[in-house]
Amino acid sequence: MDKRFLMLAFSVILIAGCSNDSGPYGNHKVSWYTTHIKADNAELKWCSNDFKRQKLNSCRDAGSAYGKIVADSWASQAKELQQQEKSQKNYIPKGVRERLKALFKNSE
């Protein structure tokens, strides 16, 4: 066989072995994706282009991270709303407070 043909065949095998089958930001853990939201979105977009890719670990991790990001966002918003409700329950406008004081003072 020709030496050039062997070199070409070997190069093709090497390049095929180095193909990127884990996405643009693949091979990261869920915790990395939760702190790199733009990369997580890019990975999810890449994963959604082909059904077979969704089985890859990088696609699963990116999807899990997205779920965690959404859940954490909802939890923080719910906590913030609860705090706002608490502070509003204790708040009585100054004019109303004075009228209530006068009302209760007269009833004694």
N, CA, C and O atoms as a Tinker XYZ file with bonds, in Angstrom:
   432  protein
     1  N      0.824000   -1.186000    0.000000    73     2
     2  CA     0.000000    0.000000    0.000000    64     1     3
     3  C      0.869000    1.250000    0.000000    63     2     4     5
     4  O      2.010000    1.270000    0.460000    81     3
     5  N      0.280000    2.239000   -0.521000    73     3     6
     6  CA     0.977000    3.508000   -0.616000    64     5     7
     7  C      1.044000    4.156000    0.771000    63     6     8     9
     8  O      0.069000    4.139000    1.522000    81     7
     9  N      2.172000    4.710000    1.087000    73     7    10
    10  CA     2.386000    5.350000    2.388000    64     9    11
    11  C      1.444000    6.537000    2.588000    63    10    12    13
    12  O      0.969000    6.773000    3.699000    81    11
    13  N      1.173000    7.282000    1.515000    73    11    14
    14  CA     0.281000    8.436000    1.597000    64    13    15
    15  C     -1.147000    8.004000    1.924000    63    14    16    17
    16  O     -1.845000    8.672000    2.686000    81    15
    17  N     -1.574000    6.884000    1.346000    73    15    18
    18  CA    -2.918000    6.382000    1.618000    64    17    19
    19  C     -3.058000    6.010000    3.096000    63    18    20    21
    20  O     -4.082000    6.305000    3.713000    81    19
    21  N     -2.056000    5.375000    3.655000    73    19    22
    22  CA    -2.088000    5.006000    5.075000    64    21    23
    23  C     -2.132000    6.251000    5.965000    63    22    24    25
    24  O     -2.861000    6.283000    6.955000    81    23
    25  N     -1.361000    7.257000    5.615000    73    23    26
    26  CA    -1.354000    8.505000    6.389000    64    25    27
    27  C     -2.728000    9.175000    6.323000    63    26    28    29
    28  O     -3.228000    9.674000    7.331000    81    27
    29  N     -3.332000    9.186000    5.143000    73    27    30
    30  CA    -4.642000    9.786000    4.963000    64    29    31
    31  C     -5.692000    9.020000    5.780000    63    30    32    33
    32  O     -6.523000    9.624000    6.458000    81    31
    33  N     -5.642000    7.700000    5.707000    73    31    34
    34  CA    -6.597000    6.888000    6.459000    64    33    35
    35  C     -6.428000    7.106000    7.956000    63    34    36    37
    36  O     -7.416000    7.225000    8.680000    81    35
    37  N     -5.212000    7.158000    8.416000    73    35    38
    38  CA    -4.939000    7.393000    9.838000    64    37    39
    39  C     -5.437000    8.775000   10.267000    63    38    40    41
    40  O     -5.999000    8.915000   11.353000    81    39
    41  N     -5.242000    9.788000    9.436000    73    39    42
    42  CA    -5.700000   11.144000    9.738000    64    41    43
    43  C     -7.213000   11.205000    9.826000    63    42    44    45
    44  O     -7.761000   11.860000   10.712000    81    43
    45  N     -7.890000   10.527000    8.914000    73    43    46
    46  CA    -9.350000   10.513000    8.928000    64    45    47
    47  C     -9.853000    9.855000   10.204000    63    46    48    49
    48  O    -10.806000   10.339000   10.815000    81    47
    49  N     -9.232000    8.772000   10.610000    73    47    50
    50  CA    -9.637000    8.073000   11.846000    64    49    51
    51  C     -9.407000    8.973000   13.048000    63    50    52    53
    52  O    -10.250000    9.030000   13.943000    81    51
    53  N     -8.291000    9.671000   13.085000    73    51    54
    54  CA    -8.001000   10.583000   14.191000    64    53    55
    55  C     -9.021000   11.705000   14.270000    63    54    56    57
    56  O     -9.527000   12.018000   15.348000    81    55
    57  N     -9.317000   12.300000   13.148000    73    55    58
    58  CA   -10.271000   13.409000   13.119000    64    57    59
    59  C    -11.667000   12.923000   13.510000    63    58    60    61
    60  O    -12.381000   13.611000   14.240000    81    59
    61  N    -12.048000   11.772000   13.039000    73    59    62
    62  CA   -13.367000   11.220000   13.389000    64    61    63
    63  C    -13.448000   10.928000   14.885000    63    62    64    65
    64  O    -14.505000   11.095000   15.493000    81    63
    65  N    -12.357000   10.502000   15.469000    73    63    66
    66  CA   -12.328000   10.221000   16.911000    64    65    67
    67  C    -12.401000   11.477000   17.749000    63    66    68    69
    68  O    -12.783000   11.419000   18.918000    81    67
    69  N    -12.045000   12.602000   17.181000    73    67    70
    70  CA   -12.062000   13.863000   17.920000    64    69    71
    71  C    -13.325000   14.666000   17.661000    63    70    72    73
    72  O    -13.387000   15.845000   18.010000    81    71
    73  N    -14.319000   14.059000   17.065000    73    71    74
    74  CA   -15.530000   14.827000   16.771000    64    73    75
    75  C    -16.199000   15.252000   18.063000    63    74    76    77
    76  O    -16.141000   14.558000   19.078000    81    75
    77  N    -16.825000   16.394000   18.000000    73    75    78
    78  CA   -17.466000   16.961000   19.184000    64    77    79
    79  C    -18.906000   16.474000   19.251000    63    78    80    81
    80  O    -19.778000   16.984000   18.548000    81    79
    81  N    -19.148000   15.481000   20.104000    73    79    82
    82  CA   -20.502000   14.964000   20.227000    64    81    83
    83  C    -21.099000   15.328000   21.584000    63    82    84    85
    84  O    -22.041000   14.684000   22.047000    81    83
    85  N    -20.556000   16.349000   22.208000    73    83    86
    86  CA   -21.088000   16.767000   23.505000    64    85    87
    87  C    -21.513000   18.229000   23.505000    63    86    88    89
    88  O    -21.711000   18.809000   24.573000    81    87
    89  N    -21.654000   18.824000   22.352000    73    87    90
    90  CA   -22.162000   20.182000   22.260000    64    89    91
    91  C    -21.103000   21.248000   22.405000    63    90    92    93
    92  O    -19.937000   20.951000   22.664000    81    91
    93  N    -21.515000   22.495000   22.236000    73    91    94
    94  CA   -20.552000   23.600000   22.300000    64    93    95
    95  C    -19.968000   23.806000   23.698000    63    94    96    97
    96  O    -18.851000   24.305000   23.833000    81    95
    97  N    -20.704000   23.431000   24.725000    73    95    98
    98  CA   -20.225000   23.590000   26.099000    64    97    99
    99  C    -20.372000   22.277000   26.849000    63    98   100   101
   100  O    -20.722000   22.272000   28.029000    81    99
   101  N    -20.111000   21.181000   26.185000    73    99   102
   102  CA   -20.307000   19.860000   26.766000    64   101   103
   103  C    -19.287000   19.504000   27.825000    63   102   104   105
   104  O    -18.327000   20.233000   28.075000    81   103
   105  N    -19.527000   18.355000   28.439000    73   103   106
   106  CA   -18.631000   17.766000   29.441000    64   105   107
   107  C    -18.511000   18.605000   30.708000    63   106   108   109
   108  O    -17.449000   18.648000   31.330000    81   107
   109  N    -19.587000   19.265000   31.086000    73   107   110
   110  CA   -19.613000   19.995000   32.348000    64   109   111
   111  C    -20.688000   19.407000   33.245000    63   110   112   113
   112  O    -21.617000   18.744000   32.784000    81   111
   113  N    -20.540000   19.663000   34.526000    73   111   114
   114  CA   -21.525000   19.173000   35.494000    64   113   115
   115  C    -22.679000   20.164000   35.630000    63   114   116   117
   116  O    -22.606000   21.298000   35.157000    81   115
   117  N    -23.739000   19.710000   36.284000    73   115   118
   118  CA   -24.932000   20.536000   36.472000    64   117   119
   119  C    -24.577000   21.840000   37.185000    63   118   120   121
   120  O    -25.073000   22.905000   36.817000    81   119
   121  N    -23.727000   21.759000   38.196000    73   119   122
   122  CA   -23.367000   22.962000   38.962000    64   121   123
   123  C    -22.688000   24.009000   38.079000    63   122   124   125
   124  O    -22.873000   25.208000   38.288000    81   123
   125  N    -21.904000   23.567000   37.096000    73   123   126
   126  CA   -21.258000   24.520000   36.187000    64   125   127
   127  C    -22.300000   25.213000   35.319000    63   126   128   129
   128  O    -22.250000   26.429000   35.130000    81   127
   129  N    -23.240000   24.441000   34.793000    73   127   130
   130  CA   -24.277000   25.022000   33.939000    64   129   131
   131  C    -25.151000   26.017000   34.711000    63   130   132   133
   132  O    -25.604000   27.007000   34.137000    81   131
   133  N    -25.393000   25.768000   36.001000    73   131   134
   134  CA   -26.237000   26.694000   36.765000    64   133   135
   135  C    -25.561000   28.043000   36.956000    63   134   136   137
   136  O    -26.246000   29.047000   37.150000    81   135
   137  N    -24.246000   28.090000   36.907000    73   135   138
   138  CA   -23.543000   29.368000   37.048000    64   137   139
   139  C    -23.178000   29.984000   35.701000    63   138   140   141
   140  O    -22.740000   31.133000   35.651000    81   139
   141  N    -23.349000   29.249000   34.622000    73   139   142
   142  CA   -23.058000   29.737000   33.268000    64   141   143
   143  C    -24.330000   29.604000   32.432000    63   142   144   145
   144  O    -24.449000   28.699000   31.605000    81   143
   145  N    -25.263000   30.501000   32.652000    73   143   146
   146  CA   -26.601000   30.385000   32.079000    64   145   147
   147  C    -26.586000   30.510000   30.551000    63   146   148   149
   148  O    -27.322000   29.796000   29.870000    81   147
   149  N    -25.764000   31.401000   30.010000    73   147   150
   150  CA   -25.703000   31.544000   28.551000    64   149   151
   151  C    -25.173000   30.265000   27.902000    63   150   152   153
   152  O    -25.666000   29.836000   26.859000    81   151
   153  N    -24.175000   29.671000   28.525000    73   151   154
   154  CA   -23.635000   28.412000   28.007000    64   153   155
   155  C    -24.670000   27.305000   28.122000    63   154   156   157
   156  O    -24.773000   26.460000   27.232000    81   155
   157  N    -25.433000   27.298000   29.200000    73   155   158
   158  CA   -26.487000   26.309000   29.378000    64   157   159
   159  C    -27.536000   26.445000   28.272000    63   158   160   161
   160  O    -27.977000   25.443000   27.710000    81   159
   161  N    -27.932000   27.672000   27.962000    73   159   162
   162  CA   -28.906000   27.905000   26.889000    64   161   163
   163  C    -28.371000   27.454000   25.534000    63   162   164   165
   164  O    -29.104000   26.866000   24.739000    81   163
   165  N    -27.082000   27.732000   25.268000    73   163   166
   166  CA   -26.466000   27.319000   23.999000    64   165   167
   167  C    -26.413000   25.795000   23.907000    63   166   168   169
   168  O    -26.673000   25.221000   22.849000    81   167
   169  N    -26.079000   25.152000   25.006000    73   167   170
   170  CA   -26.020000   23.688000   25.022000    64   169   171
   171  C    -27.411000   23.092000   24.788000    63   170   172   173
   172  O    -27.559000   22.135000   24.027000    81   171
   173  N    -28.423000   23.656000   25.437000    73   171   174
   174  CA   -29.788000   23.165000   25.255000    64   173   175
   175  C    -30.263000   23.359000   23.819000    63   174   176   177
   176  O    -30.955000   22.504000   23.268000    81   175
   177  N    -29.891000   24.478000   23.220000    73   175   178
   178  CA   -30.267000   24.726000   21.818000    64   177   179
   179  C    -29.607000   23.698000   20.914000    63   178   180   181
   180  O    -30.246000   23.175000   20.001000    81   179
   181  N    -28.340000   23.404000   21.156000    73   179   182
   182  CA   -27.613000   22.407000   20.376000    64   181   183
   183  C    -28.257000   21.036000   20.557000    63   182   184   185
   184  O    -28.405000   20.285000   19.593000    81   183
   185  N    -28.633000   20.715000   21.772000    73   183   186
   186  CA   -29.235000   19.410000   22.069000    64   185   187
   187  C    -30.599000   19.258000   21.407000    63   186   188   189
   188  O    -30.971000   18.160000   20.994000    81   187
   189  N    -31.335000   20.344000   21.307000    73   187   190
   190  CA   -32.689000   20.263000   20.755000    64   189   191
   191  C    -32.705000   20.143000   19.230000    63   190   192   193
   192  O    -33.753000   19.868000   18.647000    81   191
   193  N    -31.555000   20.346000   18.578000    73   191   194
   194  CA   -31.496000   20.243000   17.119000    64   193   195
   195  C    -31.536000   18.802000   16.617000    63   194   196   197
   196  O    -31.832000   18.566000   15.445000    81   195
   197  N    -31.244000   17.841000   17.482000    73   195   198
   198  CA   -31.222000   16.442000   17.079000    64   197   199
   199  C    -31.703000   15.582000   18.238000    63   198   200   201
   200  O    -31.172000   15.667000   19.345000    81   199
   201  N    -32.705000   14.757000   17.982000    73   199   202
   202  CA   -33.307000   13.937000   19.035000    64   201   203
   203  C    -32.275000   13.014000   19.688000    63   202   204   205
   204  O    -32.326000   12.787000   20.897000    81   203
   205  N    -31.341000   12.481000   18.897000    73   203   206
   206  CA   -30.338000   11.545000   19.430000    64   205   207
   207  C    -29.417000   12.212000   20.456000    63   206   208   209
   208  O    -28.910000   11.558000   21.367000    81   207
   209  N    -29.210000   13.516000   20.296000    73   207   210
   210  CA   -28.314000   14.240000   21.216000    64   209   211
   211  C    -28.881000   14.317000   22.628000    63   210   212   213
   212  O    -28.128000   14.447000   23.592000    81   211
   213  N    -30.187000   14.238000   22.754000    73   211   214
   214  CA   -30.813000   14.397000   24.061000    64   213   215
   215  C    -30.426000   13.284000   25.030000    63   214   216   217
   216  O    -30.630000   13.415000   26.237000    81   215
   217  N    -29.877000   12.206000   24.518000    73   215   218
   218  CA   -29.430000   11.101000   25.368000    64   217   219
   219  C    -28.030000   11.326000   25.927000    63   218   220   221
   220  O    -27.598000   10.614000   26.834000    81   219
   221  N    -27.323000   12.310000   25.389000    73   219   222
   222  CA   -25.954000   12.573000   25.843000    64   221   223
   223  C    -25.957000   13.128000   27.266000    63   222   224   225
   224  O    -26.880000   13.837000   27.666000    81   223
   225  N    -24.925000   12.800000   28.010000    73   223   226
   226  CA   -24.814000   13.284000   29.395000    64   225   227
   227  C    -24.785000   14.809000   29.466000    63   226   228   229
   228  O    -25.379000   15.402000   30.367000    81   227
   229  N    -24.095000   15.442000   28.519000    73   227   230
   230  CA   -24.011000   16.908000   28.552000    64   229   231
   231  C    -25.393000   17.529000   28.355000    63   230   232   233
   232  O    -25.703000   18.555000   28.962000    81   231
   233  N    -26.226000   16.914000   27.509000    73   231   234
   234  CA   -27.575000   17.437000   27.295000    64   233   235
   235  C    -28.442000   17.209000   28.531000    63   234   236   237
   236  O    -29.236000   18.071000   28.907000    81   235
   237  N    -28.290000   16.062000   29.149000    73   235   238
   238  CA   -29.043000   15.788000   30.382000    64   237   239
   239  C    -28.638000   16.753000   31.493000    63   238   240   241
   240  O    -29.490000   17.281000   32.209000    81   239
   241  N    -27.343000   16.977000   31.630000    73   239   242
   242  CA   -26.862000   17.885000   32.677000    64   241   243
   243  C    -27.325000   19.316000   32.420000    63   242   244   245
   244  O    -27.706000   20.024000   33.352000    81   243
   245  N    -27.292000   19.743000   31.157000    73   243   246
   246  CA   -27.753000   21.093000   30.817000    64   245   247
   247  C    -29.253000   21.226000   31.098000    63   246   248   249
   248  O    -29.709000   22.264000   31.578000    81   247
   249  N    -30.009000   20.182000   30.801000    73   247   250
   250  CA   -31.446000   20.200000   31.087000    64   249   251
   251  C    -31.732000   20.222000   32.578000    63   250   252   253
   252  O    -32.625000   20.938000   33.031000    81   251
   253  N    -30.983000   19.447000   33.339000    73   251   254
   254  CA   -31.145000   19.451000   34.797000    64   253   255
   255  C    -30.797000   20.815000   35.382000    63   254   256   257
   256  O    -31.464000   21.298000   36.297000    81   255
   257  N    -29.754000   21.422000   34.850000    73   255   258
   258  CA   -29.353000   22.746000   35.328000    64   257   259
   259  C    -30.435000   23.772000   35.025000    63   258   260   261
   260  O    -30.725000   24.633000   35.856000    81   259
   261  N    -31.031000   23.687000   33.844000    73   259   262
   262  CA   -32.104000   24.615000   33.483000    64   261   263
   263  C    -33.276000   24.474000   34.453000    63   262   264   265
   264  O    -33.837000   25.471000   34.909000    81   263
   265  N    -33.641000   23.233000   34.764000    73   263   266
   266  CA   -34.713000   22.995000   35.729000    64   265   267
   267  C    -34.388000   23.572000   37.090000    63   266   268   269
   268  O    -35.256000   24.139000   37.753000    81   267
   269  N    -33.136000   23.430000   37.510000    73   267   270
   270  CA   -32.710000   23.969000   38.813000    64   269   271
   271  C    -32.739000   25.491000   38.791000    63   270   272   273
   272  O    -33.155000   26.115000   39.767000    81   271
   273  N    -32.305000   26.091000   37.699000    73   271   274
   274  CA   -32.301000   27.556000   37.578000    64   273   275
   275  C    -33.725000   28.087000   37.689000    63   274   276   277
   276  O    -33.976000   29.058000   38.404000    81   275
   277  N    -34.659000   27.449000   36.981000    73   275   278
   278  CA   -36.060000   27.885000   37.006000    64   277   279
   279  C    -36.652000   27.710000   38.406000    63   278   280   281
   280  O    -37.325000   28.606000   38.917000    81   279
   281  N    -36.400000   26.557000   39.021000    73   279   282
   282  CA   -36.942000   26.290000   40.362000    64   281   283
   283  C    -36.386000   27.282000   41.382000    63   282   284   285
   284  O    -37.127000   27.793000   42.222000    81   283
   285  N    -35.087000   27.554000   41.310000    73   283   286
   286  CA   -34.482000   28.512000   42.241000    64   285   287
   287  C    -35.049000   29.912000   42.032000    63   286   288   289
   288  O    -35.267000   30.650000   42.993000    81   287
   289  N    -35.287000   30.272000   40.775000    73   287   290
   290  CA   -35.852000   31.585000   40.474000    64   289   291
   291  C    -37.255000   31.708000   41.056000    63   290   292   293
   292  O    -37.598000   32.725000   41.658000    81   291
   293  N    -38.062000   30.668000   40.874000    73   291   294
   294  CA   -39.423000   30.690000   41.420000    64   293   295
   295  C    -39.401000   30.748000   42.939000    63   294   296   297
   296  O    -40.197000   31.463000   43.547000    81   295
   297  N    -38.493000   30.000000   43.551000    73   295   298
   298  CA   -38.406000   29.979000   45.009000    64   297   299
   299  C    -38.010000   31.351000   45.549000    63   298   300   301
   300  O    -38.567000   31.812000   46.546000    81   299
   301  N    -37.054000   32.000000   44.896000    73   299   302
   302  CA   -36.630000   33.321000   45.373000    64   301   303
   303  C    -37.731000   34.359000   45.176000    63   302   304   305
   304  O    -37.900000   35.248000   46.010000    81   303
   305  N    -38.485000   34.252000   44.077000    73   303   306
   306  CA   -39.588000   35.183000   43.851000    64   305   307
   307  C    -40.689000   34.971000   44.890000    63   306   308   309
   308  O    -41.271000   35.935000   45.387000    81   307
   309  N    -40.972000   33.710000   45.216000    73   307   310
   310  CA   -41.997000   33.418000   46.221000    64   309   311
   311  C    -41.571000   33.954000   47.589000    63   310   312   313
   312  O    -42.388000   34.510000   48.323000    81   311
   313  N    -40.307000   33.788000   47.924000    73   311   314
   314  CA   -39.794000   34.288000   49.203000    64   313   315
   315  C    -39.879000   35.811000   49.254000    63   314   316   317
   316  O    -40.252000   36.384000   50.278000    81   315
   317  N    -39.535000   36.456000   48.159000    73   315   318
   318  CA   -39.599000   37.918000   48.091000    64   317   319
   319  C    -41.043000   38.410000   48.257000    63   318   320   321
   320  O    -41.288000   39.391000   48.959000    81   319
   321  N    -41.986000   37.733000   47.618000    73   319   322
   322  CA   -43.395000   38.107000   47.752000    64   321   323
   323  C    -43.890000   37.928000   49.185000    63   322   324   325
   324  O    -44.648000   38.756000   49.691000    81   323
   325  N    -43.464000   36.854000   49.833000    73   323   326
   326  CA   -43.851000   36.633000   51.230000    64   325   327
   327  C    -43.321000   37.742000   52.119000    63   326   328   329
   328  O    -44.025000   38.215000   53.011000    81   327
   329  N    -42.089000   38.159000   51.884000    73   327   330
   330  CA   -41.506000   39.237000   52.679000    64   329   331
   331  C    -42.244000   40.549000   52.441000    63   330   332   333
   332  O    -42.455000   41.320000   53.377000    81   331
   333  N    -42.635000   40.807000   51.201000    73   331   334
   334  CA   -43.392000   42.020000   50.892000    64   333   335
   335  C    -44.743000   42.002000   51.586000    63   334   336   337
   336  O    -45.186000   43.017000   52.123000    81   335
   337  N    -45.399000   40.842000   51.573000    73   335   338
   338  CA   -46.703000   40.733000   52.234000    64   337   339
   339  C    -46.574000   40.963000   53.733000    63   338   340   341
   340  O    -47.417000   41.633000   54.331000    81   339
   341  N    -45.528000   40.415000   54.347000    73   339   342
   342  CA   -45.314000   40.618000   55.783000    64   341   343
   343  C    -45.119000   42.092000   56.107000    63   342   344   345
   344  O    -45.708000   42.609000   57.056000    81   343
   345  N    -44.299000   42.759000   55.321000    73   343   346
   346  CA   -44.022000   44.164000   55.596000    64   345   347
   347  C    -45.261000   45.032000   55.351000    63   346   348   349
   348  O    -45.439000   46.050000   56.020000    81   347
   349  N    -46.108000   44.647000   54.414000    73   347   350
   350  CA   -47.315000   45.422000   54.137000    64   349   351
   351  C    -48.374000   45.210000   55.209000    63   350   352   353
   352  O    -49.177000   46.108000   55.465000    81   351
   353  N    -48.392000   44.026000   55.850000    73   351   354
   354  CA   -49.364000   43.782000   56.912000    64   353   355
   355  C    -49.101000   44.684000   58.108000    63   354   356   357
   356  O    -50.041000   45.147000   58.753000    81   355
   357  N    -47.859000   44.933000   58.405000    73   355   358
   358  CA   -47.492000   45.736000   59.564000    64   357   359
   359  C    -47.515000   47.231000   59.276000    63   358   360   361
   360  O    -47.358000   48.040000   60.191000    81   359
   361  N    -47.704000   47.599000   58.042000    73   359   362
   362  CA   -47.653000   49.007000   57.672000    64   361   363
   363  C    -49.048000   49.626000   57.720000    63   362   364   365
   364  O    -49.975000   49.159000   57.058000    81   363
   365  N    -49.174000   50.670000   58.504000    73   363   366
   366  CA   -50.416000   51.444000   58.561000    64   365   367
   367  C    -50.036000   52.887000   58.240000    63   366   368   369
   368  O    -49.184000   53.466000   58.914000    81   367
   369  N    -50.655000   53.471000   57.223000    73   367   370
   370  CA   -50.327000   54.853000   56.863000    64   369   371
   371  C    -50.499000   55.798000   58.051000    63   370   372   373
   372  O    -51.354000   55.576000   58.908000    81   371
   373  N    -49.684000   56.848000   58.097000    73   371   374
   374  CA   -49.652000   57.761000   59.234000    64   373   375
   375  C    -51.016000   58.385000   59.528000    63   374   376   377
   376  O    -51.422000   58.447000   60.688000    81   375
   377  N    -51.725000   58.845000   58.509000    73   375   378
   378  CA   -53.036000   59.465000   58.719000    64   377   379
   379  C    -54.043000   58.490000   59.305000    63   378   380   381
   380  O    -54.838000   58.857000   60.170000    81   379
   381  N    -54.011000   57.261000   58.841000    73   379   382
   382  CA   -54.925000   56.235000   59.352000    64   381   383
   383  C    -54.570000   55.899000   60.792000    63   382   384   385
   384  O    -55.459000   55.725000   61.626000    81   383
   385  N    -53.296000   55.808000   61.086000    73   383   386
   386  CA   -52.848000   55.497000   62.443000    64   385   387
   387  C    -53.334000   56.553000   63.430000    63   386   388   389
   388  O    -53.799000   56.223000   64.521000    81   387
   389  N    -53.225000   57.835000   63.041000    73   387   390
   390  CA   -53.666000   58.925000   63.917000    64   389   391
   391  C    -55.172000   58.876000   64.146000    63   390   392   393
   392  O    -55.640000   59.102000   65.262000    81   391
   393  N    -55.926000   58.583000   63.098000    73   391   394
   394  CA   -57.381000   58.476000   63.246000    64   393   395
   395  C    -57.771000   57.322000   64.152000    63   394   396   397
   396  O    -58.689000   57.439000   64.964000    81   395
   397  N    -57.062000   56.201000   64.007000    73   395   398
   398  CA   -57.349000   55.050000   64.870000    64   397   399
   399  C    -57.036000   55.372000   66.329000    63   398   400   401
   400  O    -57.799000   55.007000   67.223000    81   399
   401  N    -55.924000   56.050000   66.571000    73   399   402
   402  CA   -55.576000   56.439000   67.937000    64   401   403
   403  C    -56.653000   57.341000   68.527000    63   402   404   405
   404  O    -57.087000   57.159000   69.664000    81   403
   405  N    -57.073000   58.321000   67.725000    73   403   406
   406  CA   -58.106000   59.253000   68.199000    64   405   407
   407  C    -59.418000   58.510000   68.447000    63   406   408   409
   408  O    -60.112000   58.795000   69.423000    81   407
   409  N    -59.757000   57.583000   67.596000    73   407   410
   410  CA   -60.985000   56.818000   67.737000    64   409   411
   411  C    -60.964000   55.991000   69.016000    63   410   412   413
   412  O    -61.939000   55.977000   69.767000    81   411
   413  N    -59.848000   55.299000   69.265000    73   411   414
   414  CA   -59.768000   54.471000   70.462000    64   413   415
   415  C    -59.627000   55.315000   71.730000    63   414   416   417
   416  O    -60.068000   54.898000   72.801000    81   415
   417  N    -59.026000   56.479000   71.618000    73   415   418
   418  CA   -58.886000   57.371000   72.780000    64   417   419
   419  C    -60.252000   57.882000   73.198000    63   418   420   421
   420  O    -60.530000   58.001000   74.391000    81   419
   421  N    -61.112000   58.186000   72.230000    73   419   422
   422  CA   -62.441000   58.702000   72.544000    64   421   423
   423  C    -63.344000   57.608000   73.102000    63   422   424   425
   424  O    -64.284000   57.904000   73.840000    81   423
   425  N    -63.078000   56.365000   72.766000    73   423   426
   426  CA   -63.950000   55.293000   73.224000    64   425   427
   427  C    -63.643000   54.860000   74.657000    63   426   428   429
   428  O    -64.448000   54.153000   75.264000    81   427
   429  N    -62.523000   55.257000   75.200000    73   427   430
   430  CA   -62.151000   54.856000   76.559000    64   429   431
   431  C    -62.851000   55.632000   77.596000    63   430   432
   432  O    -62.637000   55.404000   78.787000    81   431
